Amino acid sequence: MNSSLRLIFLFFGLLFLQVFVLNNILFLGHINPYLYIIFVFLYPLKENRIPFLFSTFLLGLGIDLFSDSGGIHAFSLLIIAYTRLFFIKLYFRKVTTDYAFFKLKSEPFGKRFNYVVTLTLIHHLIYFSFANFSLNNISEVFLNTFFSTVFTLILYFLGSYLFNKTE
């Protein structure tokens, strides 16, 4: 399948999955998976980051429109999309000439795990900090961040194992 067409399906698939399924899950009052952030993980690396940043902004804005969350999803997703390149250079030691050949699933699990956990924690911490915009709720911010990060990571790694299994 053409990579542009695959990205369009990924964009709309994650948007609808998040809005119609995952936003309706709230387990124990703290756990809500935000699986739409895997768009940032799976988007191919390119030198021109403007289309990537624009599409992540649109994905976050679409989720904000359906969730009535006032731009928090768009902001937190855009932050991890912007910092993604820094963490790819940090964890995977990639340079600009490696971008065309970079595939997350071909990297060692330990590096992938660190990369995904870091970006997920950053996203969730920003999201819940703005959702509970008060220092009185700092413990709730950390609880929501921790539990939602764990649940999101479980779903991400389980899904990547099931969909990328080769025999």
N, CA, C and O of each residue as an XYZ file, in Angstrom:
668
protein
N       0.845     -1.170      0.000
C       0.000      0.000      0.000
C       0.894      1.238      0.000
O       1.950      1.253      0.633
N       0.474      2.243     -0.694
C       1.202      3.497     -0.768
C       1.348      4.096      0.638
O       0.410      4.050      1.435
N       2.515      4.654      0.937
C       2.748      5.156      2.295
C       1.838      6.333      2.635
O       1.437      6.483      3.789
N       1.508      7.167      1.655
C       0.596      8.281      1.922
C      -0.797      7.775      2.252
O      -1.453      8.281      3.162
N      -1.240      6.781      1.510
C      -2.553      6.201      1.773
C      -2.579      5.502      3.136
O      -3.579      5.568      3.850
N      -1.485      4.837      3.491
C      -1.379      4.179      4.793
C      -1.455      5.208      5.929
O      -2.101      4.965      6.948
N      -0.798      6.350      5.749
C      -0.836      7.402      6.772
C      -2.228      8.001      6.913
O      -2.649      8.343      8.018
N      -2.943      8.130      5.804
C      -4.312      8.659      5.859
C      -5.221      7.683      6.609
O      -6.030      8.100      7.438
N      -5.088      6.378      6.318
C      -5.866      5.369      7.045
C      -5.493      5.350      8.522
O      -6.364      5.229      9.383
N      -4.210      5.469      8.814
C      -3.758      5.504     10.205
C      -4.336      6.717     10.928
O      -4.805      6.605     12.060
N      -4.300      7.872     10.272
C      -4.824      9.115     10.847
C      -6.295      8.961     11.215
O      -6.679      9.181     12.363
N      -7.111      8.585     10.241
C      -8.550      8.493     10.489
C      -8.908      7.292     11.363
O      -9.851      7.362     12.152
N      -8.171      6.201     11.232
C      -8.417      5.050     12.085
C      -8.168      5.361     13.551
O      -8.968      4.999     14.413
N      -7.050      6.037     13.833
C      -6.751      6.409     15.223
C      -7.728      7.451     15.746
O      -8.118      7.413     16.913
N      -8.121      8.377     14.888
C      -9.092      9.398     15.296
C     -10.411      8.746     15.710
O     -10.944      9.040     16.780
N     -10.928      7.870     14.868
C     -12.209      7.233     15.182
C     -12.089      6.241     16.337
O     -13.005      6.143     17.153
N     -10.988      5.510     16.423
C     -10.779      4.596     17.548
C     -10.754      5.362     18.868
O     -11.382      4.949     19.843
N     -10.032      6.470     18.896
C      -9.934      7.245     20.125
C     -11.272      7.874     20.502
O     -11.685      7.816     21.660
N     -11.943      8.471     19.527
C     -13.170      9.216     19.814
C     -14.327      8.294     20.168
O     -15.056      8.552     21.126
N     -14.500      7.232     19.411
C     -15.703      6.417     19.588
C     -15.523      5.222     20.513
O     -16.513      4.677     21.002
N     -14.290      4.800     20.765
C     -14.089      3.632     21.624
C     -13.324      4.009     22.888
O     -13.839      3.863     23.996
N     -12.101      4.492     22.723
C     -11.208      4.673     23.870
C     -11.611      5.830     24.787
O     -11.345      5.776     25.988
N     -12.240      6.867     24.250
C     -12.690      7.961     25.120
C     -13.847      7.537     26.023
O     -14.160      8.227     26.992
N     -14.471      6.427     25.717
C     -15.574      5.923     26.539
C     -15.103      4.962     27.618
O     -15.917      4.415     28.362
N     -13.798      4.754     27.709
C     -13.228      3.888     28.740
C     -12.674      4.779     29.849
O     -11.817      5.627     29.600
N     -13.154      4.589     31.044
C     -12.590      5.262     32.207
C     -12.627      4.255     33.339
O     -13.643      4.089     34.014
N     -11.507      3.590     33.532
C     -11.421      2.495     34.493
C     -10.884      3.008     35.825
O      -9.814      3.615     35.864
N     -11.606      2.776     36.906
C     -11.240      3.193     38.267
C     -11.051      4.696     38.414
O     -10.372      5.147     39.337
N     -11.634      5.464     37.530
C     -11.574      6.914     37.635
C     -10.253      7.534     37.223
O     -10.142      8.760     37.198
N      -9.250      6.736     36.901
C      -7.942      7.286     36.550
C      -7.408      6.798     35.210
O      -6.525      7.427     34.629
N      -7.928      5.699     34.723
C      -7.302      5.052     33.579
C      -8.112      5.303     32.318
O      -9.259      4.872     32.196
N      -7.496      6.002     31.393
C      -8.072      6.238     30.084
C      -6.941      6.131     29.067
O      -5.991      6.912     29.135
N      -7.010      5.196     28.131
C      -5.915      5.057     27.164
C      -5.979      6.137     26.089
O      -7.058      6.483     25.608
N      -4.843      6.654     25.725
C      -4.734      7.639     24.653
C      -3.845      7.041     23.570
O      -2.670      7.386     23.443
N      -4.429      6.146     22.800
C      -3.677      5.391     21.809
C      -3.404      6.204     20.541
O      -2.589      5.789     19.717
N      -4.058      7.337     20.368
C      -3.841      8.153     19.174
C      -2.411      8.673     19.079
O      -1.985      9.106     18.008
N      -1.662      8.638     20.182
C      -0.289      9.148     20.135
C       0.643      8.249     19.338
O       1.762      8.651     19.020
N       0.196      7.023     19.007
C       1.069      6.161     18.202
C       1.239      6.702     16.791
O       2.122      6.249     16.062
N       0.415      7.656     16.394
C       0.617      8.326     15.108
C       2.000      8.966     15.068
O       2.669      8.951     14.035
N       2.422      9.527     16.194
C       3.746     10.148     16.277
C       4.836      9.085     16.165
O       5.872      9.329     15.546
N       4.619      7.928     16.746
C       5.624      6.865     16.707
C       5.768      6.268     15.313
O       6.874      5.929     14.890
N       4.649      6.138     14.597
C       4.645      5.413     13.331
C       4.850      6.293     12.103
O       5.098      5.777     11.014
N       4.754      7.591     12.256
C       4.949      8.484     11.115
C       6.407      8.413     10.673
O       7.308      8.500     11.507
N       6.652      8.257      9.366
C       8.046      8.123      8.906
C       8.860      9.398      9.127
O       8.328     10.507      9.086
N      10.135      9.220      9.357
C      11.039     10.346      9.541
C      11.378     10.960      8.195
O      11.710     10.255      7.242
N      11.293     12.264      8.128
C      11.656     12.991      6.915
C      12.333     14.282      7.335
O      12.179     14.746      8.465
N      13.072     14.843      6.421
C      13.738     16.110      6.735
C      12.730     17.238      6.893
O      12.880     18.083      7.776
N      11.702     17.262      6.046
C      10.681     18.296      6.120
C       9.642     17.892      7.161
O       8.841     16.986      6.930
N       9.660     18.568      8.300
C       8.779     18.189      9.407
C       7.450     18.926      9.384
O       6.568     18.603     10.179
N       7.276     19.890      8.514
C       6.054     20.709      8.505
C       4.800     19.862      8.249
O       3.828     20.019      8.988
N       4.763     18.972      7.242
C       3.546     18.148      7.069
C       3.268     17.254      8.283
O       2.111     17.046      8.646
N       4.309     16.735      8.899
C       4.144     15.897     10.088
C       3.551     16.701     11.238
O       2.593     16.259     11.874
N       4.106     17.866     11.509
C       3.593     18.687     12.601
C       2.163     19.144     12.320
O       1.334     19.200     13.228
N       1.880     19.468     11.069
C       0.530     19.891     10.702
C      -0.472     18.753     10.874
O      -1.569     18.966     11.390
N      -0.101     17.544     10.443
C      -1.037     16.420     10.572
C      -1.241     16.013     12.033
O      -2.343     15.615     12.409
N      -0.188     16.107     12.869
C      -0.390     15.804     14.287
C      -1.272     16.851     14.948
O      -2.087     16.532     15.814
N      -1.105     18.097     14.536
C      -1.980     19.146     15.065
C      -3.428     18.881     14.676
O      -4.331     19.020     15.501
N      -3.652     18.497     13.416
C      -5.015     18.205     12.968
C      -5.609     17.000     13.700
O      -6.793     17.005     14.040
N      -4.802     15.976     13.944
C      -5.288     14.813     14.690
C      -5.687     15.217     16.108
O      -6.763     14.849     16.580
N      -4.832     15.965     16.779
C      -5.156     16.428     18.128
C      -6.365     17.336     18.143
O      -7.198     17.257     19.045
N      -6.463     18.200     17.147
C      -7.605     19.109     17.063
C      -8.899     18.345     16.807
O      -9.946     18.689     17.356
N      -8.826     17.306     15.971
C     -10.011     16.471     15.733
C     -10.483     15.790     17.001
O     -11.683     15.714     17.261
N      -9.554     15.300     17.781
C      -9.925     14.655     19.041
C     -10.464     15.696     20.017
O     -11.402     15.418     20.764
N      -9.883     16.881     20.014
C     -10.400     17.959     20.867
C     -11.818     18.353     20.486
O     -12.645     18.616     21.359
N     -12.102     18.397     19.204
C     -13.446     18.773     18.769
C     -14.484     17.757     19.234
O     -15.570     18.133     19.676
N     -14.155     16.481     19.135
C     -15.101     15.450     19.576
C     -15.147     15.334     21.096
O     -16.179     14.955     21.650
N     -14.056     15.650     21.774
C     -13.984     15.479     23.230
C     -14.332     16.750     23.988
O     -14.476     16.723     25.210
N     -14.467     17.858     23.280
C     -14.752     19.155     23.900
C     -13.708     19.485     24.966
O     -14.045     19.847     26.093
N     -12.433     19.352     24.587
C     -11.355     19.549     25.555
C     -10.541     20.811     25.313
O      -9.518     21.007     25.970
N     -10.951     21.651     24.415
C     -10.370     22.977     24.293
C      -8.933     23.057     23.801
O      -8.248     24.029     24.119
N      -8.448     22.097     23.051
C      -7.115     22.179     22.477
C      -6.019     21.477     23.254
O      -4.855     21.545     22.860
N      -6.353     20.806     24.347
C      -5.331     20.151     25.167
C      -4.698     18.981     24.423
O      -3.485     18.785     24.492
N      -5.508     18.207     23.717
C      -4.972     17.078     22.954
C      -4.050     17.574     21.843
O      -2.973     17.017     21.632
N      -4.470     18.616     21.138
C      -3.650     19.152     20.047
C      -2.321     19.672     20.584
O      -1.276     19.426     19.982
N      -2.345     20.378     21.691
C      -1.116     20.932     22.263
C      -0.168     19.832     22.725
O       1.019     19.858     22.399
N      -0.680     18.874     23.476
C       0.201     17.826     24.009
C       0.732     16.920     22.897
O       1.877     16.473     22.963
N      -0.078     16.645     21.884
C       0.388     15.835     20.763
C       1.430     16.591     19.940
O       2.406     16.001     19.476
N       1.226     17.872     19.763
C       2.185     18.685     19.012
C       3.518     18.792     19.746
O       4.569     18.834     19.105
N       3.496     18.837     21.044
C       4.742     18.886     21.817
C       5.553     17.612     21.613
O       6.758     17.685     21.373
N       4.916     16.446     21.703
C       5.701     15.217     21.526
C       6.100     15.032     20.067
O       7.131     14.423     19.784
N       5.301     15.546     19.139
C       5.687     15.465     17.730
C       6.918     16.336     17.472
O       7.808     15.956     16.711
N       6.960     17.485     18.102
C       8.096     18.388     17.919
C       9.365     17.840     18.573
O      10.458     17.996     18.028
N       9.231     17.205     19.730
C      10.409     16.696     20.444
C      10.812     15.286     20.008
O      11.838     14.772     20.453
N      10.025     14.668     19.155
C      10.304     13.297     18.714
C      11.701     13.150     18.132
O      12.395     12.180     18.433
N      12.114     14.080     17.320
C      13.420     13.998     16.672
C      14.565     14.008     17.687
O      15.562     13.308     17.509
N      14.420     14.790     18.737
C      15.428     14.817     19.798
C      15.583     13.439     20.435
O      16.700     12.975     20.661
N      14.452     12.784     20.725
C      14.505     11.478     21.374
C      14.957     10.371     20.415
O      15.553      9.385     20.848
N      14.683     10.525     19.143
C      15.213      9.559     18.169
C      16.727      9.662     18.103
O      17.424      8.650     18.039
N      17.229     10.882     18.119
C      18.686     11.059     18.137
C      19.276     10.565     19.450
O      20.373     10.006     19.459
N      18.582     10.757     20.541
C      19.079     10.357     21.854
C      19.092      8.837     22.021
O      20.111      8.265     22.408
N      17.976      8.188     21.734
C      17.858      6.754     21.990
C      18.418      5.878     20.870
O      19.005      4.828     21.131
N      18.234      6.311     19.629
C      18.616      5.457     18.501
C      19.907      5.896     17.813
O      20.410      5.191     16.938
N      20.445      7.042     18.195
C      21.691      7.562     17.613
C      21.590      7.710     16.094
O      22.496      7.310     15.365
N      20.493      8.282     15.629
C      20.280      8.471     14.197
C      20.670      9.896     13.794
O      20.528     10.843     14.567
N      21.160     10.015     12.573
C      21.492     11.316     11.988
C      20.602     11.515     10.769
O      19.860     10.611     10.384
N      20.672     12.664     10.178
C      19.776     13.030      9.089
C      19.820     12.032      7.932
O      18.788     11.759      7.319
N      20.978     11.493      7.630
C      21.071     10.541      6.517
C      20.389      9.205      6.821
O      20.087      8.449      5.898
N      20.145      8.906      8.082
C      19.475      7.654      8.468
C      17.951      7.747      8.421
O      17.273      6.723      8.513
N      17.399      8.951      8.281
C      15.956      9.128      8.387
C      15.180      8.302      7.360
O      14.127      7.751      7.682
N      15.683      8.212      6.142
C      14.955      7.497      5.094
C      14.855      6.001      5.384
O      13.946      5.337      4.886
N      15.768      5.470      6.176
C      15.813      4.032      6.439
C      15.309      3.651      7.830
O      15.288      2.471      8.179
N      14.907      4.638      8.619
C      14.503      4.378      9.998
C      13.128      3.732     10.059
O      12.163      4.255      9.502
N      13.044      2.604     10.729
C      11.780      1.927     11.014
C      11.798      1.560     12.487
O      12.710      0.872     12.947
N      10.803      2.012     13.223
C      10.762      1.788     14.660
C      10.718      0.303     14.996
O      11.361     -0.140     15.948
N       9.966     -0.463     14.223
C       9.819     -1.890     14.547
C      11.098     -2.692     14.310
O      11.214     -3.814     14.804
N      12.053     -2.146     13.569
C      13.306     -2.871     13.337
C      14.377     -2.529     14.374
O      15.472     -3.089     14.335
N      14.078     -1.637     15.280
C      15.025     -1.265     16.333
C      14.923     -2.250     17.502
O      13.897     -2.911     17.661
N      15.970     -2.355     18.314
C      15.915     -3.249     19.485
C      14.805     -2.839     20.453
O      14.477     -1.661     20.595
N      14.240     -3.849     21.112
C      13.089     -3.602     21.980
C      13.408     -2.616     23.105
O      12.575     -1.764     23.415
N      14.572     -2.704     23.716
C      14.921     -1.814     24.826
C      14.913     -0.345     24.419
O      14.404      0.504     25.151
N      15.474     -0.048     23.258
C      15.485      1.329     22.770
C      14.082      1.799     22.410
O      13.696      2.930     22.706
N      13.320      0.906     21.762
C      11.930      1.235     21.430
C      11.118      1.496     22.685
O      10.337      2.446     22.744
N      11.306      0.651     23.686
C      10.578      0.791     24.945
C      10.875      2.144     25.595
O       9.955      2.853     26.000
N      12.153      2.501     25.694
C      12.525      3.785     26.299
C      11.936      4.960     25.529
O      11.442      5.915     26.128
N      11.990      4.889     24.220
C      11.479      5.955     23.361
C       9.964      6.128     23.539
O       9.478      7.243     23.730
N       9.235      5.024     23.475
C       7.776      5.077     23.569
C       7.342      5.499     24.970
O       6.415      6.297     25.112
N       7.993      4.981     25.996
C       7.641      5.351     27.370
C       7.902      6.836     27.612
O       7.086      7.515     28.235
N       9.019      7.336     27.132
C       9.349      8.745     27.342
C       8.325      9.662     26.686
O       7.815     10.583     27.322
N       8.026      9.412     25.420
C       7.061     10.272     24.727
C       5.654     10.141     25.308
O       4.916     11.124     25.367
N       5.284      8.948     25.731
C       3.963      8.754     26.331
C       3.863      9.486     27.665
O       2.856     10.136     27.944
N       4.897      9.383     28.481
C       4.901     10.109     29.761
C       4.827     11.619     29.557
O       4.085     12.309     30.255
N       5.591     12.125     28.606
C       5.565     13.571     28.332
C       4.173     13.994     27.885
O       3.634     14.988     28.371
N       3.591     13.236     26.956
C       2.251     13.572     26.470
C       1.234     13.585     27.604
O       0.477     14.543     27.761
N       1.226     12.520     28.387
C       0.228     12.400     29.448
C       0.431     13.441     30.541
O      -0.539     13.982     31.072
N       1.671     13.722     30.878
C       1.929     14.731     31.905
C       1.462     16.111     31.444
O       0.861     16.852     32.222
N       1.731     16.455     30.204
C       1.258     17.741     29.674
C      -0.261     17.757     29.615
O      -0.893     18.728     30.031
N      -0.845     16.682     29.100
C      -2.296     16.635     28.977
C      -2.988     16.780     30.327
O      -3.881     17.615     30.477
N      -2.589     15.980     31.305
C      -3.260     16.020     32.606
C      -2.916     17.278     33.398
O      -3.709     17.712     34.234
N      -1.759     17.866     33.154
C      -1.426     19.133     33.814
C      -2.355     20.239     33.360
O      -2.799     21.056     34.166
N      -2.650     20.266     32.073
C      -3.564     21.291     31.580
C      -5.019     20.950     31.872
O      -5.836     21.855     32.039
N      -5.356     19.683     31.935
C      -6.730     19.292     32.246
C      -7.077     19.604     33.706
O      -8.222     19.939     34.008
N      -6.090     19.495     34.623
C      -6.288     19.796     36.051
C      -5.451     21.010     36.417
O      -4.578     20.916     37.280
N      -5.689     22.109     35.802
C      -4.824     23.280     35.882
C      -4.853     23.913     37.282
O      -5.394     25.002     37.476
N      -4.251     23.196     38.260
C      -4.186     23.705     39.622
C      -3.148     22.903     40.394
O      -3.012     21.696     40.197
N      -2.424     23.573     41.263
C      -1.462     22.865     42.102
C      -2.145     22.058     43.195
O      -1.532     21.171     43.788
N      -3.400     22.357     43.461
C      -4.150     21.576     44.447
C      -4.411     20.159     43.953
O      -4.643     19.253     44.754
N      -4.373     19.966     42.647
C      -4.670     18.662     42.058
C      -3.414     17.947     41.568
O      -3.502     17.082     40.696
N      -2.253     18.290     42.110
C      -1.002     17.723     41.600
C      -0.943     16.206     41.791
O      -0.399     15.497     40.943
N      -1.490     15.713     42.882
C      -1.490     14.252     43.086
C      -2.401     13.574     42.065
O      -2.094     12.481     41.588
N      -3.509     14.210     41.731
C      -4.406     13.655     40.718
C      -3.745     13.670     39.335
O      -3.940     12.747     38.544
N      -2.975     14.702     39.047
C      -2.235     14.768     37.784
C      -1.267     13.601     37.686
O      -1.202     12.938     36.651
N      -0.511     13.340     38.754
C       0.459     12.251     38.733
C      -0.213     10.877     38.684
O       0.267      9.977     37.995
N      -1.321     10.714     39.411
C      -2.054      9.448     39.362
C      -2.608      9.188     37.969
O      -2.436      8.097     37.425
N      -3.273     10.184     37.388
C      -3.818     10.026     36.045
C      -2.722      9.773     35.030
O      -2.876      8.940     34.137
N      -1.607     10.496     35.165
C      -0.493     10.315     34.241
C       0.061      8.904     34.346
O       0.266      8.244     33.327
N       0.304      8.438     35.545
C       0.883      7.117     35.732
C      -0.023      6.011     35.206
O       0.400      5.194     34.388
N      -1.268      5.986     35.674
C      -2.161      4.897     35.303
C      -2.524      4.914     33.820
O      -2.590      3.860     33.187
N      -2.758      6.098     33.263
C      -3.083      6.172     31.840
C      -1.876      5.825     30.977
O      -2.031      5.244     29.902
N      -0.676      6.174     31.437
C       0.534      5.801     30.708
C       0.698      4.292     30.693
O       0.989      3.710     29.648
N       0.518      3.662     31.824
C       0.654      2.201     31.891
C      -0.372      1.524     30.979
O      -0.032      0.599     30.242
N      -1.610      1.979     31.027
C      -2.655      1.373     30.203
C      -2.406      1.617     28.714
O      -2.595      0.714     27.899
N      -1.988      2.818     28.358
C      -1.671      3.133     26.964
C      -0.517      2.269     26.469
O      -0.560      1.748     25.355
N       0.518      2.117     27.300
C       1.671      1.314     26.905
C       1.317     -0.161     26.750
O       1.797     -0.825     25.831
N       0.481     -0.671     27.642
C       0.047     -2.065     27.522
C      -0.691     -2.267     26.200
O      -0.431     -3.232     25.481
N      -1.606     -1.359     25.884
C      -2.341     -1.479     24.621
C      -1.425     -1.322     23.419
O      -1.587     -2.031     22.426
N      -0.466     -0.405     23.489
C       0.449     -0.199     22.366
C       1.315     -1.427     22.118
O       1.394     -1.912     20.989
N       1.968     -1.935     23.169
C       2.862     -3.074     22.979
C       2.096     -4.353     22.651
O       2.585     -5.184     21.885
N       0.910     -4.522     23.217
C       0.081     -5.670     22.872
C      -0.349     -5.591     21.408
O      -0.294     -6.584     20.682
N      -0.772     -4.411     20.986
C      -1.171     -4.228     19.589
C      -0.016     -4.383     18.630
O      -0.175     -4.980     17.565
N       1.148     -3.859     18.985
C       2.296     -4.006     18.086
C       2.754     -5.456     18.022
O       3.247     -5.901     16.986
N       2.601     -6.187     19.099
C       2.946     -7.616     19.078
C       1.971     -8.400     18.213
O       2.378     -9.255     17.427
N       0.683     -8.108     18.361
C      -0.327     -8.851     17.601
C      -0.306     -8.527     16.116
O      -0.471     -9.422     15.287
N      -0.104     -7.253     15.765
C      -0.177     -6.857     14.365
C       1.133     -7.004     13.609
O       1.130     -7.007     12.378
N       2.248     -7.127     14.310
C       3.547     -7.252     13.642
C       4.174     -8.616     13.826
O       5.364     -8.797     13.568
N       3.387     -9.573     14.269
C       3.949    -10.907     14.502
C       4.259    -11.582     13.172
O       3.408    -11.679     12.288
N       5.489    -12.040     13.056
C       5.893    -12.749     11.841
C       6.180    -14.197     12.213
O       6.723    -14.479     13.281
N       5.819    -15.093     11.340
C       6.017    -16.516     11.636
C       7.088    -17.096     10.773
O       7.393    -18.283     10.882
